[in-house]
Amino acid sequence: QVQLVESGGGLVQPGGSLRLSCTASRSIFSPNAMAWYRQAPGKERELVATLNSASTTNYADSVKGRFTISRNNAKNTVYLQMNSLKPEDTAVYYCNVREVTSTALNEYWGQGTQVTVSA
């Protein structure tokens, strides 16, 4: 089992920046993929960015060029650097981890952190 603890959310003005962090309670088996999702009020949860153990990244079109996903394996932590924030980025952001072990594919979610972009 893995617990994911997120931090870094908050209130920021349009054009500002935030960095979200998600720390896992143990090392993640490889191969794996770490991701950030978000869910705005009244909308479905959507994928924001992914980073796999081969260091391949993917981003939603709406955040390309503004958001960067990265990881620090020594700290069991994945980050989401968010720049040039817009009001439409307002949502609860969730960390997601998938790992493949010798016997199973496991998936874990963080509790979510609120990001509000408003003047």
MDTraj code that builds the backbone (N, CA, C; nanometers):
import mdtraj as md
import numpy as np

residues = "GLN VAL GLN LEU VAL GLU SER GLY GLY GLY LEU VAL GLN PRO GLY GLY SER LEU ARG LEU SER CYS THR ALA SER ARG SER ILE PHE SER PRO ASN ALA MET ALA TRP TYR ARG GLN ALA PRO GLY LYS GLU ARG GLU LEU VAL ALA THR LEU ASN SER ALA SER THR THR ASN TYR ALA ASP SER VAL LYS GLY ARG PHE THR ILE SER ARG ASN ASN ALA LYS ASN THR VAL TYR LEU GLN MET ASN SER LEU LYS PRO GLU ASP THR ALA VAL TYR TYR CYS ASN VAL ARG GLU VAL THR SER THR ALA LEU ASN GLU TYR TRP GLY GLN GLY THR GLN VAL THR VAL SER ALA".split()
xyz = np.array([
    [0.0844, -0.1196, 0.0000],
    [0.0000, 0.0000, 0.0000],
    [0.0879, 0.1245, 0.0000],
    [0.0402, 0.2294, -0.0647],
    [0.1126, 0.3562, -0.0720],
    [0.0201, 0.4693, -0.0333],
    [0.0656, 0.5558, 0.0540],
    [-0.0072, 0.6790, 0.0851],
    [0.0586, 0.7940, 0.0107],
    [-0.0245, 0.8783, -0.0492],
    [0.0244, 0.9945, -0.1228],
    [-0.0220, 1.1200, -0.0502],
    [0.0713, 1.2072, -0.0192],
    [0.0401, 1.3315, 0.0502],
    [0.0748, 1.4482, -0.0403],
    [-0.0258, 1.5285, -0.0701],
    [-0.0083, 1.6424, -0.1595],
    [0.0033, 1.7716, -0.0793],
    [0.0708, 1.8679, -0.1379],
    [0.0825, 2.0001, -0.0764],
    [0.1103, 2.1022, -0.1854],
    [0.0981, 2.2297, -0.1484],
    [0.1351, 2.3361, -0.2399],
    [0.0198, 2.4110, -0.3027],
    [-0.1029, 2.3664, -0.2807],
    [-0.2161, 2.4379, -0.3367],
    [-0.2403, 2.5693, -0.2650],
    [-0.3321, 2.6473, -0.3197],
    [-0.3644, 2.7743, -0.2566],
    [-0.4320, 2.8692, -0.3522],
    [-0.4367, 2.9957, -0.3110],
    [-0.4971, 3.1020, -0.3898],
    [-0.3869, 3.1830, -0.4568],
    [-0.3996, 3.2047, -0.5858],
    [-0.2994, 3.2800, -0.6608],
    [-0.3703, 3.3675, -0.7632],
    [-0.3098, 3.4812, -0.7957],
    [-0.3673, 3.5698, -0.8952],
    [-0.3385, 3.5195, -1.0359],
    [-0.4220, 3.5548, -1.1313],
    [-0.3944, 3.5175, -1.2701],
    [-0.2545, 3.5629, -1.3116],
    [-0.1849, 3.4739, -1.3824],
    [-0.0474, 3.5005, -1.4224],
    [0.0554, 3.4542, -1.3222],
    [0.0105, 3.4137, -1.2058],
    [0.1017, 3.3693, -1.1015],
    [0.1441, 3.2246, -1.1171],
    [0.2199, 3.1762, -1.0179],
    [0.2747, 3.0407, -1.0218],
    [0.2507, 2.9691, -0.8897],
    [0.2434, 2.8386, -0.8993],
    [0.2375, 2.7505, -0.7830],
    [0.3142, 2.6239, -0.8162],
    [0.3678, 2.5598, -0.7131],
    [0.4280, 2.4284, -0.7318],
    [0.3604, 2.3305, -0.6370],
    [0.3007, 2.2281, -0.6945],
    [0.2397, 2.1214, -0.6167],
    [0.3411, 2.0100, -0.5947],
    [0.3315, 1.9471, -0.4783],
    [0.4171, 1.8329, -0.4457],
    [0.3304, 1.7154, -0.4035],
    [0.3775, 1.5986, -0.4336],
    [0.3091, 1.4753, -0.3931],
    [0.4159, 1.3764, -0.3494],
    [0.4133, 1.3411, -0.2216],
    [0.5139, 1.2521, -0.1663],
    [0.4526, 1.1173, -0.1322],
    [0.5165, 1.0123, -0.1797],
    [0.4709, 0.8763, -0.1536],
    [0.5358, 0.8220, -0.0270],
    [0.4652, 0.7316, 0.0397],
    [0.5130, 0.6781, 0.1673],
    [0.6243, 0.5760, 0.1506],
    [0.6470, 0.5322, 0.0286],
    [0.7588, 0.4403, -0.0002],
    [0.7999, 0.4576, -0.1453],
    [0.9098, 0.3956, -0.1801],
    [0.9535, 0.3979, -0.3190],
    [0.8517, 0.3262, -0.4073],
    [0.8399, 0.3744, -0.5269],
    [0.7464, 0.3172, -0.6233],
    [0.8192, 0.2169, -0.7118],
    [0.7594, 0.0985, -0.7288],
    [0.8191, -0.0024, -0.8151],
    [0.8213, 0.0457, -0.9596],
    [0.9203, -0.0001, -1.0332],
    [0.9248, 0.0255, -1.1773],
    [0.8869, -0.1016, -1.2518],
    [0.8217, -0.0872, -1.3687],
    [0.7843, 0.0402, -1.4315],
    [0.6684, 0.1073, -1.3597],
    [0.6595, 0.2386, -1.3769],
    [0.5535, 0.3110, -1.3106],
    [0.5198, 0.4371, -1.3900],
    [0.4139, 0.4992, -1.3474],
    [0.3756, 0.6280, -1.4043],
    [0.3171, 0.7121, -1.2922],
    [0.3569, 0.8393, -1.2912],
    [0.3035, 0.9326, -1.1935],
    [0.2317, 1.0427, -1.2705],
    [0.1226, 1.0904, -1.2158],
    [0.0403, 1.1841, -1.2911],
    [-0.0296, 1.2816, -1.1989],
    [-0.0722, 1.3901, -1.2584],
    [-0.1590, 1.4864, -1.1923],
    [-0.2893, 1.4958, -1.2715],
    [-0.3993, 1.4889, -1.1979],
    [-0.5321, 1.5114, -1.2532],
    [-0.5910, 1.6336, -1.1847],
    [-0.6981, 1.6847, -1.2398],
    [-0.7704, 1.7932, -1.1739],
    [-0.9201, 1.7792, -1.1994],
    [-0.9962, 1.8344, -1.1076],
    [-1.1408, 1.8317, -1.1200],
    [-1.1971, 1.9661, -1.0760],
    [-1.2585, 2.0346, -1.1697],
    [-1.3231, 2.1616, -1.1412],
    [-1.4679, 2.1360, -1.1012],
    [-1.5297, 2.2292, -1.0296],
    [-1.6698, 2.2109, -0.9877],
    [-1.7612, 2.1856, -1.1069],
    [-1.8407, 2.0782, -1.0954],
    [-1.9358, 2.0462, -1.2005],
    [-1.8769, 1.9804, -1.3226],
    [-1.7477, 1.9496, -1.3181],
    [-1.6815, 1.8874, -1.4334],
    [-1.6208, 1.7540, -1.3942],
    [-1.5918, 1.6748, -1.4963],
    [-1.5280, 1.5460, -1.4716],
    [-1.3786, 1.5652, -1.4448],
    [-1.3214, 1.4686, -1.3762],
    [-1.1773, 1.4722, -1.3518],
    [-1.1040, 1.4567, -1.4841],
    [-1.0003, 1.5373, -1.5043],
    [-0.9258, 1.5315, -1.6287],
    [-0.7764, 1.5160, -1.6015],
    [-0.7102, 1.4505, -1.6960],
    [-0.5665, 1.4309, -1.6863],
    [-0.4941, 1.5601, -1.7214],
    [-0.3985, 1.5984, -1.6372],
    [-0.3222, 1.7204, -1.6605],
    [-0.1840, 1.6892, -1.7166],
    [-0.1125, 1.5958, -1.6510],
    [0.0243, 1.5650, -1.6932],
    [0.0643, 1.4282, -1.6414],
    [0.1502, 1.3609, -1.7161],
    [0.2030, 1.2313, -1.6744],
    [0.3538, 1.2266, -1.6936],
    [0.4162, 1.1435, -1.6116],
    [0.5610, 1.1214, -1.6193],
    [0.5855, 0.9763, -1.5830],
    [0.6457, 0.9013, -1.6762],
    [0.6664, 0.7602, -1.6443],
    [0.8115, 0.7336, -1.6055],
    [0.8403, 0.6109, -1.5704],
    [0.9734, 0.5753, -1.5219],
    [1.0788, 0.5822, -1.6306],
    [1.0340, 0.5942, -1.7571],
    [1.1285, 0.6159, -1.8672],
    [1.1494, 0.7639, -1.8924],
    [1.0943, 0.8468, -1.8034],
    [1.1066, 0.9932, -1.8110],
    [1.0314, 1.0544, -1.9276],
    [0.9320, 0.9851, -1.9783],
    [0.8466, 1.0392, -2.0840],
    [0.7350, 1.1206, -2.0207],
    [0.7122, 1.2393, -2.0719],
    [0.6061, 1.3248, -2.0200],
    [0.4980, 1.3475, -2.1245],
    [0.3779, 1.3715, -2.0753],
    [0.2663, 1.4098, -2.1610],
    [0.1837, 1.5134, -2.0863],
    [0.1270, 1.6064, -2.1623],
    [0.0492, 1.7141, -2.1031],
    [-0.0825, 1.7326, -2.1774],
    [-0.1825, 1.7747, -2.1028],
    [-0.3067, 1.8174, -2.1666],
    [-0.2775, 1.9411, -2.2509],
    [-0.3477, 1.9544, -2.3610],
    [-0.3250, 2.0694, -2.4495],
    [-0.3435, 2.2017, -2.3755],
    [-0.4348, 2.2028, -2.2812],
    [-0.4680, 2.3272, -2.2115],
    [-0.3550, 2.3765, -2.1207],
    [-0.2577, 2.2904, -2.0886],
    [-0.1505, 2.3314, -1.9968],
    [-0.0120, 2.3262, -2.0611],
    [-0.0035, 2.2813, -2.1842],
    [0.1269, 2.2720, -2.2516],
    [0.1955, 2.4077, -2.2560],
    [0.3237, 2.4066, -2.2218],
    [0.4010, 2.5302, -2.2223],
    [0.3886, 2.6097, -2.0940],
    [0.2956, 2.5719, -2.0063],
    [0.2768, 2.6444, -1.8799],
    [0.3077, 2.5571, -1.7590],
    [0.2764, 2.4281, -1.7675],
    [0.2961, 2.3362, -1.6549],
    [0.4117, 2.2414, -1.6862],
    [0.4822, 2.2015, -1.5801],
    [0.5914, 2.1054, -1.5932],
    [0.5823, 2.0020, -1.4826],
    [0.5812, 1.8749, -1.5207],
    [0.5816, 1.7669, -1.4231],
    [0.7244, 1.7149, -1.4099],
    [0.7643, 1.6857, -1.2864],
    [0.8991, 1.6332, -1.2617],
    [0.8940, 1.5446, -1.1380],
    [1.0048, 1.4754, -1.1114],
    [1.0061, 1.3869, -0.9959],
    [1.1447, 1.3856, -0.9337],
    [1.1475, 1.3527, -0.8065],
    [1.2712, 1.3304, -0.7329],
    [1.2585, 1.1926, -0.6708],
    [1.3223, 1.0957, -0.7323],
    [1.3068, 0.9572, -0.6860],
    [1.3639, 0.9373, -0.5456],
    [1.4675, 1.0088, -0.5128],
    [1.5280, 0.9946, -0.3795],
    [1.4309, 1.0390, -0.2698],
    [1.3397, 1.1310, -0.3057],
    [1.2421, 1.1805, -0.2086],
    [1.1032, 1.1205, -0.2306],
    [1.0924, 1.0287, -0.3274],
    [0.9612, 0.9670, -0.3585],
    [0.8560, 1.0744, -0.3856],
    [0.8941, 1.1771, -0.4562],
    [0.8081, 1.2930, -0.4745],
    [0.7944, 1.3292, -0.6222],
    [0.6723, 1.3646, -0.6595],
    [0.6451, 1.4176, -0.7924],
    [0.5943, 1.5606, -0.7758],
    [0.6336, 1.6466, -0.8684],
    [0.5991, 1.7870, -0.8616],
    [0.5182, 1.8285, -0.9846],
    [0.4422, 1.9344, -0.9683],
    [0.3776, 1.9990, -1.0813],
    [0.4023, 2.1492, -1.0678],
    [0.4908, 2.2007, -1.1515],
    [0.5172, 2.3436, -1.1548],
    [0.4161, 2.4075, -1.2483],
    [0.3400, 2.5025, -1.1954],
    [0.2339, 2.5661, -1.2733],
    [0.2641, 2.7147, -1.2863],
    [0.2857, 2.7589, -1.4087],
    [0.3150, 2.8981, -1.4368],
    [0.2035, 2.9595, -1.5225],
    [0.2023, 3.0906, -1.5262],
    [0.1024, 3.1630, -1.6076],
    [-0.0383, 3.1102, -1.5818],
    [-0.0714, 3.0986, -1.4560],
    [-0.1997, 3.0393, -1.4187],
    [-0.3164, 3.1256, -1.4648],
    [-0.4238, 3.0550, -1.5013],
    [-0.5453, 3.1196, -1.5502],
    [-0.6630, 3.0820, -1.4596],
    [-0.7675, 3.1609, -1.4574],
    [-0.8843, 3.1252, -1.3750],
    [-0.9398, 2.9874, -1.4085],
    [-0.9289, 2.9471, -1.5336],
    [-0.9794, 2.8141, -1.5720],
    [-0.8934, 2.6995, -1.5207],
    [-0.7797, 2.7303, -1.4596],
    [-0.6989, 2.6268, -1.3945],
    [-0.7500, 2.5963, -1.2537],
    [-0.8466, 2.6719, -1.2076],
    [-0.9026, 2.6487, -1.0745],
    [-0.9659, 2.5106, -1.0665],
    [-0.9230, 2.4327, -0.9680],
    [-0.9706, 2.2949, -0.9533],
    [-0.9058, 2.2328, -0.8301],
    [-0.9551, 2.1151, -0.7962],
    [-0.8834, 2.0315, -0.7005],
    [-0.7882, 1.9438, -0.7815],
    [-0.6626, 1.9449, -0.7437],
    [-0.5597, 1.8697, -0.8150],
    [-0.5257, 1.7431, -0.7361],
    [-0.5222, 1.6315, -0.8076],
    [-0.4981, 1.5016, -0.7473],
    [-0.3716, 1.4378, -0.8046],
    [-0.2943, 1.3801, -0.7170],
    [-0.1786, 1.3029, -0.7570],
    [-0.2210, 1.1576, -0.7790],
    [-0.1635, 1.0948, -0.8789],
    [-0.1950, 0.9549, -0.9123],
    [-0.0663, 0.8801, -0.9405],
    [-0.0572, 0.7602, -0.8853],
    [0.0597, 0.6752, -0.9090],
    [0.0137, 0.5370, -0.9515],
    [0.0735, 0.4871, -1.0567],
    [0.0520, 0.3482, -1.0995],
    [0.1864, 0.2785, -1.1017],
    [0.1897, 0.1595, -1.0444],
    [0.3134, 0.0818, -1.0448],
    [0.2830, -0.0616, -1.0863],
    [0.3815, -0.1228, -1.1488],
    [0.3691, -0.2618, -1.1908],
    [0.4653, -0.3448, -1.1076],
    [0.4116, -0.4392, -1.0318],
    [0.4951, -0.5307, -0.9555],
    [0.4972, -0.6658, -1.0267],
    [0.5602, -0.7625, -0.9656],
    [0.5664, -0.8951, -1.0276],
    [0.4309, -0.9639, -1.0286],
    [0.3382, -0.9130, -0.9464],
    [0.2097, -0.9813, -0.9349],
    [0.0896, -0.8939, -0.9624],
    [0.1071, -0.7624, -0.9705],
    [-0.0111, -0.6769, -0.9823],
    [0.0233, -0.5415, -1.0426],
    [-0.0827, -0.4766, -1.0912],
    [-0.0752, -0.3356, -1.1292],
    [-0.1517, -0.2595, -1.0216],
    [-0.0795, -0.1736, -0.9479],
    [-0.1413, -0.1006, -0.8379],
    [-0.1620, 0.0455, -0.8761],
    [-0.2685, 0.1044, -0.8258],
    [-0.2987, 0.2453, -0.8520],
    [-0.3365, 0.3126, -0.7214],
    [-0.2809, 0.4321, -0.7004],
    [-0.3047, 0.5059, -0.5777],
    [-0.3388, 0.6512, -0.6108],
    [-0.4189, 0.7119, -0.5216],
    [-0.4593, 0.8523, -0.5371],
    [-0.4272, 0.9313, -0.4109],
    [-0.3917, 1.0555, -0.4310],
    [-0.3795, 1.1469, -0.3185],
    [-0.5164, 1.2018, -0.2812],
    [-0.5183, 1.2802, -0.1735],
    [-0.6446, 1.3321, -0.1210],
    [-0.6914, 1.4570, -0.1946],
    [-0.6034, 1.5168, -0.2725],
    [-0.6399, 1.6366, -0.3471],
    [-0.5963, 1.7633, -0.2779],
    [-0.5593, 1.8631, -0.3580],
    [-0.5238, 1.9939, -0.3041],
    [-0.5902, 2.1008, -0.3912],
    [-0.6487, 2.1990, -0.3267],
    [-0.7255, 2.3015, -0.3978],
    [-0.6330, 2.4076, -0.4554],
    [-0.6548, 2.4383, -0.5820],
    [-0.5865, 2.5497, -0.6478],
    [-0.6937, 2.6460, -0.6963],
    [-0.6836, 2.7699, -0.6522],
    [-0.7796, 2.8721, -0.6926],
    [-0.7045, 2.9875, -0.7570],
    [-0.7420, 3.0199, -0.8794],
    [-0.6784, 3.1300, -0.9524],
    [-0.7820, 3.2408, -0.9670],
    [-0.7583, 3.3497, -0.8965],
    [-0.8570, 3.4566, -0.8941],
    [-0.7918, 3.5880, -0.8558],
    [-0.8455, 3.6954, -0.9130],
    [-0.7953, 3.8270, -0.8772],
    [-0.8619, 3.8753, -0.7485],
])
top = md.Topology()
chain = top.add_chain()
for i, resn in enumerate(residues, 1):
    res = top.add_residue(resn, chain, resSeq=i)
    for name in ("N", "CA", "C"):
        top.add_atom(name, md.element.get_by_symbol(name[0]), res)
traj = md.Trajectory(xyz[None], top)
